[in-house]
C-alpha cells in the first residue's frame, strides 16, 4: 500500500454513508467505538488496495477552474463544466471537486496534516 492519507476516503459518498450508518448503530448501542473504528479502518485499507490494483490509467481533466484552496499539503480544486477523458472513458460534470495531497517523494511518505476547512479562493472579475 502507498501512504495516502486515509481520511481522504471519508469524503467519498461511500465513506460518508458508512460513517453515518456506523454512527446510527453506535447511537442504538448495537456497536461500540472500537468496532466502528475497525470497520472504518478496514474500509480505508480495502478501498486503497482496490484503487491501487485497478487504477492503472491516466486521465486528462479539462474545464473552467472555478476556485482552488491550499491547506498545508492538501490542494482542493473546483472545476466547472469538467470533462474527464482516458483511453476507456469520457465523463462530463457540471462541477468537479478534486482533492490532491502533496507527497514527499524522497522519503516515500505523504505528509499527513489535519484537514481543516476554510473558505476557498474565488477568482475576481477583472475590470
C-alpha positions as CSV (number, residue, x, y, z in Angstrom):
1,X,0.0,0.0,0.0
2,X,1.1,3.5,-0.6
3,X,1.0,6.3,2.0
4,X,-2.2,8.1,1.0
5,X,-3.9,9.9,4.0
6,X,-6.8,7.6,4.7
7,X,-9.1,10.4,5.9
8,X,-9.4,11.5,2.3
9,X,-11.6,8.4,1.5
10,X,-14.1,9.6,4.1
11,X,-15.1,12.4,1.7
12,X,-16.4,9.9,-0.8
13,X,-20.2,9.2,-0.9
14,X,-19.5,5.6,0.2
15,X,-17.3,6.7,3.1
16,X,-19.9,9.2,4.3
17,X,-22.6,6.6,4.1
18,X,-20.5,4.1,6.0
19,X,-19.7,6.6,8.8
20,X,-23.4,7.7,9.0
21,X,-24.5,4.1,9.3
22,X,-21.9,3.2,11.9
23,X,-22.9,6.4,13.9
24,X,-26.5,5.2,13.8
25,X,-25.5,1.8,15.2
26,X,-23.5,3.4,17.9
27,X,-26.4,5.6,19.0
28,X,-28.6,2.4,19.1
29,X,-25.9,0.8,21.2
30,X,-25.5,-2.0,18.8
31,X,-21.8,-1.4,18.3
32,X,-19.1,0.4,20.3
33,X,-16.4,2.9,19.3
34,X,-13.8,0.2,18.8
35,X,-15.9,-1.8,16.4
36,X,-16.8,1.3,14.5
37,X,-13.1,2.2,14.1
38,X,-12.3,-1.3,13.0
39,X,-15.0,-1.1,10.2
40,X,-13.7,2.3,9.1
41,X,-10.1,1.1,9.1
42,X,-10.9,-2.0,7.1
43,X,-12.9,0.2,4.6
44,X,-10.0,2.5,4.1
45,X,-7.5,-0.3,3.6
46,X,-9.7,-2.2,1.2
47,X,-10.6,0.9,-0.8
48,X,-6.9,1.9,-1.1
49,X,-5.9,-1.7,-2.1
50,X,-8.6,-1.8,-4.8
51,X,-7.8,1.6,-6.1
52,X,-4.1,0.7,-6.4
53,X,-5.0,-2.6,-8.1
54,X,-7.4,-1.3,-10.7
55,X,-6.5,2.3,-11.4
56,X,-3.7,2.0,-13.9
57,X,-4.9,4.5,-16.5
58,X,-4.1,8.2,-16.7
59,X,-6.8,10.7,-17.2
60,X,-7.0,14.2,-18.6
61,X,-9.2,16.7,-16.8
62,X,-10.3,19.9,-18.5
63,X,-12.8,22.6,-17.7
64,X,-13.0,26.1,-16.1
65,X,-11.2,26.5,-12.7
66,X,-13.9,28.0,-10.5
67,X,-11.8,28.1,-7.3
68,X,-9.0,26.4,-5.5
69,X,-7.7,26.1,-2.0
70,X,-4.4,25.0,-0.4
71,X,-4.3,23.8,3.2
72,X,-0.9,22.6,4.4
73,X,-0.1,19.8,2.0
74,X,-3.6,19.4,0.6
75,X,-5.0,21.1,-2.5
76,X,-8.7,21.4,-3.5
77,X,-9.8,22.3,-7.0
78,X,-13.4,23.1,-8.1
79,X,-13.7,22.7,-11.8
80,X,-16.9,23.9,-13.7
81,X,-18.1,22.1,-16.8
82,X,-15.4,19.4,-16.3
83,X,-14.5,16.8,-18.8
84,X,-12.5,13.7,-17.7
85,X,-11.0,11.7,-20.6
86,X,-9.0,8.5,-20.5
87,X,-8.4,5.8,-23.1
88,X,-11.5,3.9,-22.0
89,X,-14.0,6.5,-20.8
90,X,-15.1,10.1,-21.2
91,X,-17.2,11.7,-18.4
92,X,-18.7,15.2,-18.1
93,X,-19.8,17.0,-15.0
94,X,-21.3,20.4,-14.2
95,X,-19.0,20.7,-11.2
96,X,-16.0,18.5,-10.2
97,X,-14.1,18.7,-6.9
98,X,-10.6,17.3,-6.8
99,X,-8.6,16.8,-3.6
100,X,-4.9,16.2,-4.1
101,X,-2.2,15.6,-1.5
102,X,1.4,16.6,-2.0
103,X,3.8,13.7,-1.2
104,X,7.4,13.7,-0.2
105,X,8.9,11.6,-3.0
106,X,12.4,11.4,-1.4
107,X,11.2,9.6,1.8
108,X,8.3,7.9,0.1
109,X,5.8,9.3,2.6
110,X,2.8,11.5,2.4
111,X,2.8,14.5,4.7
112,X,-0.4,14.0,6.6
113,X,-1.8,17.1,8.3
114,X,-5.1,17.7,10.0
115,X,-7.6,18.6,7.3
116,X,-9.1,22.0,8.2
117,X,-12.0,23.6,6.3
118,X,-11.5,27.1,5.2
119,X,-13.1,29.4,2.6
120,X,-11.9,28.6,-1.0
121,X,-10.2,31.2,-3.1
122,X,-12.6,32.7,-5.7
123,X,-11.4,34.4,-8.8
124,X,-12.3,38.0,-9.1
125,X,-13.6,39.5,-12.3
126,X,-11.1,41.8,-13.9
127,X,-12.2,45.3,-14.6
